[in-house]
Amino acid sequence: MPPVREALAWLLAGVLLPSAVAAQELPALFPDVALLGSETPRQEIKTYSPETLWEKINGEAELFQRFGVTRAAFAFYEHPEDIDRSLELAAYAFPDSLSAFGLFATFRSPDDPPEDLGNGSVIGSYQGHLWHGSFFITADAFGSTEVRAAALRRALSEIASTLGPAPPLPLALAAFLKVAEPATVSFRPDHLLGREIFPPGLEGSLAGGTRIFTATEATSTDRVLAACRALLKNPKETRHGDTTLLSGVDPLLGPVTVAARGVRLAGARALPDEEGLLNILQGLLR
């Protein structure tokens, strides 16, 4: 594929079909009633912009802003006869699906059983999380164990139904999930590996524990490779067809391998002689 067309395809890889609900219509996601032992009417809805979100979730607002939140809305349900039974729903809109996935991956717990809702969902003892395209939904329930479980499952199911069929995964994420353990995958909206020389992207672990990563946007790989040559100790560079492989020891991270082809970048926190690693990285660059 010519370089310009390859860059365009890579940039479009995260673009999803539009949702049935626009960001400014977030309140339309919230059901009229919640199941808190018996049906409980919704009491109030409040909306926030990125600049005012701190008023609701002071201490976490910066995290959501880092992932590019564009709008947020909250709905509250409280049983009229038992104030210990309540439910709060929060809906966040993002500019793209990867950003919404990033928050979902941040908040989910590996101990929470997954649910078949949207692009991904988990329901725990007190909280539930739903990722659906460019939306991230959280639910907090209070009351008995039975009340909480039913309230969380019904609320997230109704919101997923309102949003409609889950859109396809971004291409970069779909490819990454084929090799990394799904529960370990996260999205870094700033820099991979916490290093400013790297672009935003996905990180995760192979079945054996090795951490791998891939950029999710077209990248000036020449610039990244030049920065790595200056940073890594004992750098070693080889060519494998149209793939450049650069490895060495990062002063903080230890062994690192970076693979580049055209505008695509992938790598691992390991040296390239690890069995099968070269094939995995080349697969991520396709």
VOFIVEX-281694 format. One record per residue: residue in one letter; y, x, z of N, C-alpha, C in turn. Coordinates in nm, 3 decimals, m for minus. Layout:
BEGIN
  resn      n_Y      n_X      n_Z     ca_Y     ca_X     ca_Z      c_Y      c_X      c_Z
     a        Y        X        Z        Y        X        Z        Y        X        Z
...
This chain:
BEGIN
  resn      n_Y      n_X      n_Z     ca_Y     ca_X     ca_Z      c_Y      c_X      c_Z
     m   m0.118    0.085    0.000    0.000    0.000    0.000    0.124    0.089    0.000
     p    0.223    0.065   m0.086    0.345    0.145   m0.087    0.411    0.143    0.050
     p    0.484    0.254    0.086    0.543    0.264    0.220    0.632    0.146    0.257
     v    0.718    0.100    0.164    0.810   m0.009    0.198    0.733   m0.137    0.227
     r    0.632   m0.167    0.142    0.552   m0.288    0.164    0.470   m0.276    0.291
     e    0.421   m0.155    0.321    0.344   m0.135    0.443    0.432   m0.158    0.565
     a    0.554   m0.108    0.563    0.645   m0.127    0.675    0.677   m0.275    0.694
     l    0.699   m0.347    0.583    0.730   m0.489    0.592    0.612   m0.566    0.651
     a    0.492   m0.535    0.604    0.373   m0.604    0.657    0.357   m0.577    0.806
     w    0.385   m0.455    0.847    0.371   m0.419    0.989    0.473   m0.492    1.074
     l    0.595   m0.506    1.023    0.699   m0.576    1.096    0.668   m0.725    1.108
     l    0.604   m0.780    1.006    0.573   m0.923    1.006    0.445   m0.956    1.082
     a    0.375   m0.853    1.127    0.244   m0.876    1.190    0.253   m0.963    1.314
     g    0.366   m0.958    1.384    0.379   m1.037    1.506    0.443   m1.171    1.483
     v    0.479   m1.209    1.360    0.545   m1.335    1.335    0.443   m1.448    1.336
     l    0.472   m1.555    1.410    0.378   m1.665    1.423    0.437   m1.791    1.364
     l    0.352   m1.889    1.340    0.399   m2.018    1.295    0.486   m2.080    1.402
     p    0.590   m2.156    1.365    0.677   m2.216    1.466    0.602   m2.316    1.552
     s    0.639   m2.324    1.680    0.576   m2.418    1.771    0.634   m2.557    1.752
     a    0.559   m2.655    1.802    0.607   m2.793    1.795    0.725   m2.816    1.888
     v    0.749   m2.722    1.982    0.859   m2.735    2.078    0.951   m2.615    2.064
     a    1.081   m2.640    2.045    1.178   m2.532    2.035    1.218   m2.487    2.175
     a    1.274   m2.365    2.183    1.310   m2.309    2.313    1.406   m2.399    2.389
     q    1.502   m2.461    2.317    1.601   m2.544    2.385    1.542   m2.676    2.432
     e    1.418   m2.707    2.393    1.354   m2.832    2.432    1.246   m2.810    2.539
     l    1.258   m2.703    2.616    1.156   m2.672    2.716    1.127   m2.789    2.811
     p    1.227   m2.865    2.857    1.195   m2.976    2.947    1.095   m3.076    2.889
     a    1.086   m3.084    2.756    0.992   m3.177    2.695    0.848   m3.138    2.721
     l    0.824   m3.017    2.767    0.688   m2.972    2.794    0.632   m3.032    2.923
     f    0.717   m3.066    3.016    0.670   m3.104    3.149    0.619   m3.249    3.150
     p    0.498   m3.272    3.201    0.446   m3.410    3.208    0.528   m3.495    3.305
     d    0.525   m3.626    3.284    0.601   m3.718    3.369    0.545   m3.726    3.509
     v    0.413   m3.706    3.521    0.349   m3.712    3.653    0.254   m3.595    3.670
     a    0.230   m3.558    3.795    0.131   m3.455    3.829    0.021   m3.520    3.911
     l   m0.095   m3.462    3.910   m0.208   m3.514    3.986   m0.216   m3.439    4.119
     l   m0.160   m3.495    4.224   m0.160   m3.434    4.357   m0.236   m3.525    4.454
     g   m0.364   m3.542    4.428   m0.444   m3.637    4.503   m0.432   m3.775    4.443
     s   m0.310   m3.812    4.409   m0.280   m3.932    4.329   m0.164   m3.894    4.238
     e   m0.135   m3.977    4.141   m0.030   m3.941    4.045    0.106   m3.938    4.114
     t    0.177   m3.827    4.091    0.307   m3.804    4.154    0.413   m3.786    4.048
     p    0.517   m3.870    4.047    0.621   m3.858    3.944    0.699   m3.727    3.955
     r    0.742   m3.679    3.840    0.828   m3.559    3.836    0.962   m3.592    3.904
     q    1.012   m3.497    3.985    1.134   m3.523    4.059    1.259   m3.466    3.992
     e    1.251   m3.344    3.943    1.370   m3.283    3.885    1.332   m3.174    3.786
     i    1.424   m3.146    3.694    1.409   m3.036    3.599    1.539   m2.956    3.600
     k    1.525   m2.826    3.605    1.642   m2.737    3.597    1.618   m2.634    3.488
     t    1.722   m2.601    3.415    1.711   m2.502    3.306    1.803   m2.383    3.335
     y    1.762   m2.269    3.280    1.835   m2.145    3.305    1.841   m2.062    3.177
     s    1.947   m1.986    3.165    1.961   m1.888    3.057    1.916   m1.753    3.111
     p    1.901   m1.652    3.024    1.865   m1.519    3.076    1.963   m1.468    3.181
     e    2.092   m1.504    3.164    2.195   m1.455    3.256    2.192   m1.525    3.391
     t    2.143   m1.649    3.396    2.142   m1.724    3.522    2.004   m1.733    3.586
     l    1.905   m1.675    3.524    1.767   m1.687    3.574    1.752   m1.632    3.715
     w    1.833   m1.534    3.751    1.825   m1.475    3.884    1.850   m1.579    3.994
     e    1.923   m1.684    3.961    1.950   m1.788    4.061    1.821   m1.856    4.106
     k    1.722   m1.859    4.020    1.594   m1.923    4.052    1.489   m1.823    4.098
     i    1.478   m1.711    4.030    1.372   m1.614    4.064    1.435   m1.478    4.086
     n    1.528   m1.470    4.178    1.592   m1.343    4.210    1.487   m1.241    4.252
     g    1.489   m1.127    4.188    1.389   m1.024    4.214    1.290   m1.011    4.100
     e    1.269   m1.120    4.024    1.179   m1.115    3.908    1.254   m1.136    3.778
     a    1.380   m1.180    3.786    1.455   m1.211    3.664    1.463   m1.091    3.571
     e    1.479   m0.972    3.626    1.491   m0.852    3.543    1.363   m0.827    3.463
     l    1.249   m0.858    3.522    1.123   m0.842    3.450    1.120   m0.932    3.328
     f    1.157   m1.058    3.344    1.158   m1.152    3.232    1.262   m1.111    3.128
     q    1.376   m1.062    3.172    1.479   m1.017    3.078    1.430   m0.897    2.998
     r    1.354   m0.812    3.063    1.300   m0.694    2.995    1.210   m0.733    2.879
     f    1.138   m0.843    2.893    1.051   m0.891    2.786    1.125   m0.981    2.688
     g    1.255   m1.005    2.712    1.336   m1.077    2.614    1.340   m1.227    2.629
     v    1.321   m1.280    2.752    1.324   m1.425    2.772    1.453   m1.483    2.715
     t    1.442   m1.597    2.646    1.560   m1.660    2.586    1.600   m1.788    2.658
     r    1.507   m1.850    2.731    1.534   m1.976    2.799    1.425   m2.000    2.901
     a    1.460   m2.068    3.012    1.361   m2.101    3.114    1.391   m2.240    3.170
     a    1.287   m2.310    3.209    1.302   m2.443    3.269    1.197   m2.459    3.378
     f    1.234   m2.535    3.482    1.146   m2.555    3.597    1.139   m2.704    3.630
     a    1.021   m2.751    3.666    1.001   m2.889    3.707    0.930   m2.891    3.841
     f    0.969   m2.986    3.926    0.912   m2.993    4.061    0.854   m3.131    4.086
     y    0.735   m3.131    4.150    0.665   m3.254    4.185    0.626   m3.245    4.334
     e    0.657   m3.348    4.410    0.620   m3.351    4.551    0.566   m3.489    4.585
     h    0.448   m3.492    4.647    0.385   m3.619    4.681    0.474   m3.696    4.779
     p    0.504   m3.823    4.754    0.598   m3.897    4.839    0.548   m3.920    4.981
     e    0.418   m3.912    5.004    0.363   m3.939    5.137    0.309   m3.815    5.206
     d    0.308   m3.702    5.136    0.254   m3.579    5.195    0.330   m3.461    5.135
     i    0.429   m3.410    5.209    0.514   m3.303    5.156    0.438   m3.172    5.140
     d    0.318   m3.164    5.196    0.237   m3.043    5.180    0.170   m3.037    5.043
     r    0.173   m3.149    4.971    0.118   m3.152    4.835    0.233   m3.144    4.735
     s    0.241   m3.034    4.662    0.350   m3.019    4.565    0.305   m2.930    4.449
     l    0.382   m2.936    4.344    0.354   m2.856    4.224    0.486   m2.816    4.160
     e    0.497   m2.690    4.122    0.614   m2.645    4.046    0.567   m2.582    3.915
     l    0.625   m2.627    3.807    0.594   m2.573    3.675    0.714   m2.496    3.623
     a    0.689   m2.385    3.557    0.794   m2.305    3.495    0.755   m2.277    3.352
     a    0.849   m2.295    3.260    0.826   m2.268    3.118    0.930   m2.167    3.071
     y    0.882   m2.062    3.004    0.970   m1.956    2.955    0.951   m1.942    2.804
     a    1.061   m1.931    2.733    1.057   m1.910    2.588    1.095   m1.766    2.557
     f    1.027   m1.710    2.457    1.051   m1.572    2.416    1.071   m1.566    2.265
     p    1.127   m1.458    2.215    1.151   m1.449    2.070    1.024   m1.433    1.988
     d    0.915   m1.391    2.049    0.791   m1.370    1.974    0.671   m1.381    2.067
     s    0.554   m1.388    2.007    0.431   m1.409    2.083    0.393   m1.288    2.167
     l    0.419   m1.167    2.118    0.382   m1.049    2.194    0.456   m1.042    2.327
     s    0.583   m1.081    2.326    0.660   m1.078    2.451    0.604   m1.178    2.551
     a    0.570   m1.298    2.503    0.509   m1.397    2.592    0.374   m1.348    2.644
     f    0.296   m1.286    2.556    0.169   m1.228    2.599    0.192   m1.122    2.706
     g    0.297   m1.043    2.690    0.326   m0.938    2.788    0.342   m0.991    2.928
     l    0.412   m1.104    2.943    0.427   m1.164    3.076    0.296   m1.223    3.124
     f    0.222   m1.287    3.033    0.091   m1.342    3.071    0.000   m1.231    3.123
     a   m0.003   m1.118    3.053   m0.088   m1.006    3.095   m0.041   m0.946    3.227
     t    0.090   m0.953    3.252    0.145   m0.900    3.376    0.106   m0.985    3.496
     f    0.105   m1.117    3.479    0.084   m1.208    3.591   m0.062   m1.247    3.614
     r   m0.145   m1.240    3.511   m0.284   m1.283    3.530   m0.356   m1.185    3.623
     s   m0.454   m1.237    3.693   m0.537   m1.153    3.780   m0.675   m1.142    3.719
     p   m0.737   m1.024    3.722   m0.872   m1.011    3.666   m0.974   m1.096    3.740
     d   m0.939   m1.142    3.860   m1.032   m1.225    3.938   m1.021   m1.373    3.902
     d   m0.916   m1.411    3.829   m0.897   m1.551    3.794   m0.983   m1.587    3.673
     p   m1.062   m1.694    3.683   m1.146   m1.732    3.569   m1.062   m1.781    3.452
     p   m1.093   m1.739    3.330   m1.016   m1.784    3.213   m1.045   m1.929    3.179
     e   m0.947   m1.995    3.118   m0.960   m2.132    3.071   m0.939   m2.132    2.920
     d   m0.995   m2.229    2.854   m0.984   m2.239    2.708   m0.862   m2.323    2.671
     l   m0.744   m2.267    2.698   m0.618   m2.336    2.669   m0.523   m2.239    2.599
     g   m0.456   m2.286    2.493   m0.358   m2.204    2.424   m0.418   m2.075    2.372
     n   m0.336   m1.969    2.370   m0.384   m1.837    2.331   m0.451   m1.765    2.446
     g   m0.428   m1.814    2.567   m0.489   m1.753    2.684   m0.444   m1.826    2.809
     s   m0.532   m1.841    2.905   m0.495   m1.909    3.029   m0.591   m1.871    3.139
     v   m0.540   m1.871    3.262   m0.622   m1.848    3.381   m0.576   m1.944    3.489
     i   m0.668   m1.985    3.574   m0.635   m2.072    3.686   m0.698   m2.013    3.811
     g   m0.613   m1.980    3.908   m0.659   m1.924    4.033   m0.654   m2.027    4.145
     s   m0.650   m1.978    4.268   m0.651   m2.068    4.383   m0.520   m2.144    4.400
     y   m0.409   m2.077    4.375   m0.278   m2.138    4.396   m0.191   m2.137    4.271
     q   m0.228   m2.056    4.173   m0.146   m2.041    4.053   m0.228   m2.054    3.926
     g   m0.161   m2.097    3.820   m0.220   m2.098    3.688   m0.120   m2.043    3.589
     h   m0.168   m1.980    3.483   m0.081   m1.920    3.381   m0.134   m1.955    3.243
     l   m0.042   m1.987    3.154   m0.077   m2.025    3.017    0.012   m1.949    2.920
     w   m0.051   m1.889    2.820    0.022   m1.824    2.710   m0.008   m1.902    2.583
     h    0.097   m1.947    2.518    0.082   m2.027    2.396    0.191   m1.983    2.299
     g    0.154   m1.900    2.201    0.254   m1.852    2.106    0.367   m1.780    2.178
     s    0.490   m1.824    2.156    0.606   m1.758    2.216    0.646   m1.819    2.350
     f    0.554   m1.894    2.412    0.582   m1.957    2.541    0.489   m1.903    2.649
     f    0.543   m1.888    2.769    0.464   m1.850    2.886    0.491   m1.954    2.994
     i    0.383   m2.012    3.048    0.392   m2.119    3.146    0.327   m2.075    3.276
     t    0.391   m2.102    3.388    0.329   m2.078    3.518    0.327   m2.208    3.598
     a    0.226   m2.221    3.684    0.214   m2.338    3.770    0.178   m2.291    3.911
     d    0.249   m2.343    4.010    0.222   m2.313    4.150    0.191   m2.444    4.221
     a    0.074   m2.453    4.286    0.032   m2.576    4.351    0.009   m2.553    4.500
     f    0.040   m2.657    4.579    0.020   m2.652    4.723   m0.051   m2.780    4.766
     g   m0.138   m2.766    4.867   m0.220   m2.878    4.914   m0.361   m2.829    4.937
     s   m0.455   m2.921    4.948   m0.595   m2.883    4.969   m0.649   m2.813    4.844
     t   m0.763   m2.747    4.860   m0.823   m2.675    4.747   m0.848   m2.769    4.630
     e   m0.900   m2.889    4.658   m0.930   m2.984    4.551   m0.802   m3.030    4.481
     v   m0.698   m3.056    4.559   m0.570   m3.100    4.503   m0.511   m2.992    4.413
     r   m0.515   m2.869    4.461   m0.455   m2.759    4.384   m0.527   m2.741    4.251
     a   m0.659   m2.735    4.255   m0.736   m2.710    4.133   m0.711   m2.818    4.029
     a   m0.714   m2.944    4.072   m0.694   m3.054    3.977   m0.552   m3.054    3.923
     a   m0.453   m3.026    4.009   m0.313   m3.027    3.966   m0.285   m2.916    3.865
     l   m0.336   m2.798    3.892   m0.313   m2.685    3.802   m0.378   m2.710    3.666
     r   m0.504   m2.753    3.668   m0.576   m2.771    3.542   m0.514   m2.883    3.458
     r   m0.480   m2.994    3.521   m0.423   m3.105    3.444   m0.286   m3.067    3.388
     a   m0.201   m3.005    3.469   m0.067   m2.971    3.423   m0.071   m2.876    3.304
     l   m0.150   m2.770    3.313   m0.156   m2.673    3.203   m0.221   m2.735    3.080
     s   m0.320   m2.821    3.100   m0.385   m2.887    2.986   m0.286   m2.976    2.912
     e   m0.204   m3.051    2.986   m0.108   m3.140    2.922    0.000   m3.062    2.848
     i    0.045   m2.950    2.906    0.146   m2.868    2.838    0.088   m2.807    2.711
     a   m0.036   m2.757    2.718   m0.101   m2.700    2.599   m0.115   m2.806    2.491
     s   m0.146   m2.929    2.530   m0.159   m3.038    2.432   m0.025   m3.068    2.367
     t    0.082   m3.068    2.446    0.216   m3.093    2.391    0.256   m2.984    2.292
     l    0.221   m2.861    2.321    0.256   m2.750    2.233    0.177   m2.753    2.102
     g    0.062   m2.816    2.103   m0.017   m2.826    1.982   m0.117   m2.712    1.969
     p   m0.182   m2.701    1.853   m0.283   m2.596    1.833   m0.225   m2.457    1.856
     a   m0.303   m2.372    1.920   m0.257   m2.235    1.945   m0.240   m2.161    1.813
     p   m0.127   m2.093    1.793   m0.107   m2.017    1.670   m0.197   m1.894    1.666
     p   m0.214   m1.835    1.548   m0.297   m1.714    1.540   m0.235   m1.599    1.619
     l   m0.318   m1.509    1.664   m0.270   m1.393    1.737   m0.192   m1.301    1.644
     p   m0.091   m1.230    1.697   m0.029   m1.124    1.618   m0.135   m1.026    1.569
     l   m0.121   m0.978    1.448   m0.225   m0.893    1.388   m0.255   m0.769    1.473
     a   m0.149   m0.707    1.526   m0.170   m0.586    1.605   m0.252   m0.615    1.730
     l   m0.225   m0.727    1.795   m0.300   m0.763    1.916   m0.443   m0.800    1.881
     a   m0.463   m0.875    1.773   m0.598   m0.913    1.734   m0.684   m0.789    1.706
     a   m0.626   m0.689    1.639   m0.700   m0.566    1.610   m0.729   m0.488    1.737
     f   m0.631   m0.484    1.827   m0.647   m0.408    1.951   m0.756   m0.469    2.040
     l   m0.763   m0.600    2.044   m0.861   m0.667    2.128   m1.004   m0.647    2.080
     k   m1.020   m0.602    1.956   m1.154   m0.576    1.905   m1.214   m0.449    1.964
     v   m1.130   m0.360    2.016   m1.180   m0.233    2.068   m1.155   m0.216    2.218
     a   m1.045   m0.274    2.269   m1.013   m0.259    2.411   m1.072   m0.375    2.491
     e   m1.100   m0.350    2.617   m1.147   m0.455    2.707   m1.033   m0.556    2.726
     p   m1.054   m0.684    2.691   m0.943   m0.781    2.691   m0.866   m0.789    2.822
     a   m0.935   m0.783    2.936   m0.867   m0.799    3.064   m0.776   m0.681    3.097
     t   m0.790   m0.569    3.024   m0.708   m0.450    3.052   m0.587   m0.438    2.961
     v   m0.576   m0.525    2.862   m0.472   m0.509    2.759   m0.338   m0.560    2.810
     s   m0.234   m0.483    2.786   m0.098   m0.521    2.824   m0.003   m0.482    2.712
     f    0.115   m0.542    2.715    0.219   m0.512    2.616    0.335   m0.444    2.686
     r    0.379   m0.331    2.633    0.493   m0.258    2.687    0.613   m0.279    2.596
     p    0.714   m0.354    2.640    0.826   m0.387    2.551    0.926   m0.274    2.531
     d    0.916   m0.170    2.614    1.011   m0.059    2.604    0.947    0.065    2.540
     h    0.857    0.126    2.615    0.796    0.250    2.568    0.650    0.256    2.613
     l    0.564    0.297    2.524    0.424    0.320    2.560    0.414    0.437    2.656
     l    0.320    0.430    2.747    0.291    0.537    2.843    0.410    0.573    2.930
     g    0.515    0.490    2.932    0.633    0.522    3.011    0.713    0.637    2.957
     r    0.687    0.676    2.833    0.756    0.789    2.770    0.855    0.738    2.666
     e    0.980    0.779    2.675    1.082    0.732    2.582    1.058    0.777    2.439
     i    0.975    0.876    2.420    0.948    0.923    2.283    0.860    0.824    2.208
     f    0.795    0.731    2.281    0.706    0.635    2.217    0.774    0.499    2.202
     p    0.738    0.424    2.099    0.793    0.289    2.077    0.722    0.187    2.165
     p    0.764    0.060    2.159    0.691   m0.046    2.228    0.550   m0.059    2.170
     g    0.459   m0.117    2.249    0.324   m0.134    2.197    0.226   m0.186    2.299
     l    0.099   m0.179    2.263   m0.010   m0.229    2.344   m0.086   m0.114    2.409
     e   m0.127   m0.135    2.534   m0.211   m0.040    2.604   m0.334   m0.113    2.657
     g   m0.443   m0.040    2.670   m0.565   m0.099    2.724   m0.670    0.007    2.743
     s   m0.785   m0.033    2.792   m0.893    0.061    2.819   m1.017    0.027    2.737
     l   m1.085    0.131    2.692   m1.215    0.114    2.629   m1.319    0.083    2.736
     a   m1.438    0.045    2.694   m1.543    0.010    2.789   m1.573    0.125    2.885
     g   m1.557    0.248    2.838   m1.584    0.363    2.923   m1.468    0.403    3.011
     g   m1.354    0.335    2.997   m1.239    0.363    3.084   m1.126    0.440    3.018
     t   m1.149    0.498    2.901   m1.042    0.573    2.834   m0.927    0.481    2.795
     r   m0.804    0.520    2.828   m0.687    0.441    2.794   m0.646    0.470    2.650
     i   m0.623    0.364    2.572   m0.577    0.378    2.435   m0.448    0.299    2.419
     f   m0.375    0.326    2.312   m0.250    0.256    2.288   m0.222    0.248    2.139
     t   m0.137    0.154    2.101   m0.095    0.141    1.961    0.045    0.082    1.956
     a    0.127    0.131    1.866    0.261    0.076    1.847    0.252   m0.060    1.780
     t    0.345   m0.148    1.814    0.344   m0.282    1.755    0.461   m0.304    1.661
     e    0.529   m0.199    1.625    0.637   m0.209    1.527    0.635   m0.086    1.439
     a    0.696   m0.099    1.321    0.704    0.016    1.231    0.775    0.131    1.302
     t    0.719    0.250    1.291    0.765    0.363    1.371    0.795    0.484    1.283
     s    0.899    0.556    1.320    0.926    0.685    1.257    0.828    0.786    1.316
     t    0.710    0.792    1.256    0.605    0.875    1.314    0.641    1.024    1.309
     d    0.719    1.066    1.210    0.762    1.206    1.205    0.843    1.242    1.329
     r    0.931    1.150    1.370    1.012    1.175    1.490    0.924    1.181    1.615
     v    0.828    1.090    1.627    0.741    1.088    1.744    0.655    1.214    1.749
     l    0.600    1.254    1.636    0.517    1.375    1.633    0.598    1.498    1.669
     a    0.721    1.505    1.622    0.806    1.620    1.654    0.833    1.626    1.805
     a    0.859    1.510    1.866    0.883    1.507    2.010    0.757    1.545    2.086
     c    0.640    1.503    2.037    0.515    1.537    2.104    0.485    1.687    2.095
     r    0.517    1.745    1.981    0.494    1.890    1.967    0.575    1.968    2.070
     a    0.696    1.918    2.099    0.781    1.986    2.197    0.737    1.958    2.341
     l    0.674    1.843    2.364    0.638    1.803    2.499    0.501    1.853    2.543
     l    0.403    1.844    2.454    0.265    1.872    2.493    0.239    2.022    2.509
     k    0.158    2.055    2.607    0.112    2.193    2.623   m0.009    2.216    2.533
     n   m0.014    2.334    2.475   m0.124    2.372    2.386   m0.149    2.267    2.277
     p   m0.046    2.228    2.202   m0.065    2.124    2.099   m0.158    2.172    1.987
     k   m0.239    2.080    1.938   m0.328    2.109    1.826   m0.314    1.997    1.725
     e   m0.290    2.032    1.599   m0.264    1.932    1.496   m0.365    1.948    1.383
     t   m0.425    1.836    1.342   m0.522    1.837    1.233   m0.497    1.718    1.142
     r   m0.550    1.727    1.020   m0.541    1.617    0.924   m0.681    1.563    0.897
     h   m0.689    1.430    0.891   m0.815    1.363    0.861   m0.785    1.258    0.755
     g   m0.795    1.299    0.628   m0.754    1.210    0.520   m0.604    1.188    0.526
     d   m0.560    1.062    0.536   m0.417    1.034    0.544   m0.369    1.016    0.687
     t   m0.451    1.061    0.784   m0.415    1.048    0.926   m0.383    1.185    0.985
     t   m0.270    1.193    1.054   m0.233    1.313    1.128   m0.273    1.295    1.274
     l   m0.343    1.393    1.328   m0.390    1.388    1.466   m0.326    1.502    1.544
     l   m0.253    1.469    1.649   m0.188    1.569    1.734   m0.235    1.548    1.877
     s   m0.285    1.653    1.939   m0.335    1.643    2.076   m0.283    1.758    2.160
     g   m0.286    1.738    2.291   m0.241    1.839    2.384   m0.240    1.781    2.524
     v   m0.176    1.852    2.616   m0.173    1.809    2.755   m0.030    1.773    2.793
     d   m0.011    1.646    2.830    0.118    1.600    2.878    0.135    1.646    3.023
     p    0.252    1.699    3.061    0.270    1.751    3.199    0.242    1.646    3.307
     l    0.264    1.518    3.278    0.243    1.413    3.377    0.118    1.331    3.353
     l    0.085    1.308    3.226   m0.023    1.216    3.192   m0.157    1.284    3.170
     g   m0.157    1.415    3.150   m0.281    1.484    3.120   m0.310    1.484    2.970
     p   m0.437    1.492    2.930   m0.470    1.499    2.787   m0.422    1.375    2.712
     v   m0.360    1.399    2.596   m0.308    1.290    2.513   m0.337    1.323    2.367
     t   m0.378    1.222    2.292   m0.395    1.235    2.147   m0.310    1.129    2.080
     v   m0.236    1.170    1.977   m0.153    1.079    1.900   m0.200    1.081    1.755
     a   m0.224    0.963    1.698   m0.266    0.952    1.558   m0.158    0.877    1.481
     a   m0.124    0.927    1.363   m0.017    0.866    1.283   m0.060    0.853    1.138
     r   m0.023    0.739    1.078   m0.043    0.719    0.935    0.070    0.630    0.885
     g    0.152    0.681    0.795    0.265    0.604    0.745    0.358    0.567    0.859
     v    0.383    0.436    0.879    0.471    0.390    0.986    0.392    0.344    1.108
     r    0.263    0.372    1.111    0.178    0.324    1.221    0.141    0.438    1.316
     l    0.129    0.400    1.443    0.103    0.499    1.546    0.002    0.443    1.645
     a   m0.092    0.528    1.686   m0.190    0.491    1.788   m0.223    0.617    1.866
     g   m0.298    0.602    1.974   m0.331    0.721    2.051   m0.418    0.689    2.171
     a   m0.440    0.792    2.253   m0.525    0.777    2.370   m0.488    0.882    2.473
     r   m0.518    0.849    2.599   m0.503    0.948    2.705   m0.635    1.023    2.718
     a   m0.664    1.098    2.615   m0.788    1.176    2.607   m0.772    1.272    2.490
     l   m0.858    1.371    2.483   m0.858    1.462    2.369   m0.945    1.405    2.258
     p   m0.919    1.442    2.133   m0.987    1.379    2.019   m1.135    1.409    2.009
     d   m1.186    1.504    2.088   m1.330    1.533    2.079   m1.414    1.432    2.156
     e   m1.349    1.337    2.226   m1.426    1.232    2.293   m1.501    1.150    2.188
     e   m1.626    1.123    2.213   m1.713    1.059    2.114   m1.656    0.927    2.064
     g   m1.643    0.916    1.933   m1.601    0.792    1.871   m1.452    0.766    1.873
     l   m1.373    0.850    1.942   m1.231    0.821    1.957   m1.156    0.827    1.825
     l   m1.186    0.924    1.741   m1.117    0.936    1.613   m1.137    0.810    1.529
     n   m1.258    0.759    1.525   m1.285    0.638    1.445   m1.209    0.518    1.501
     i   m1.199    0.509    1.633   m1.125    0.397    1.694   m0.978    0.405    1.657
     l   m0.919    0.523    1.667   m0.776    0.538    1.638   m0.748    0.513    1.489
     q   m0.835    0.563    1.403   m0.815    0.537    1.260   m0.828    0.388    1.230
     g   m0.916    0.319    1.302   m0.928    0.174    1.282   m0.801    0.102    1.322
     l   m0.735    0.146    1.428   m0.611    0.083    1.472   m0.496    0.109    1.374
     l   m0.507    0.213    1.295   m0.400    0.247    1.199   m0.416    0.174    1.066
     r   m0.525    0.105    1.046   m0.548    0.037    0.916   m0.455   m0.081    0.900
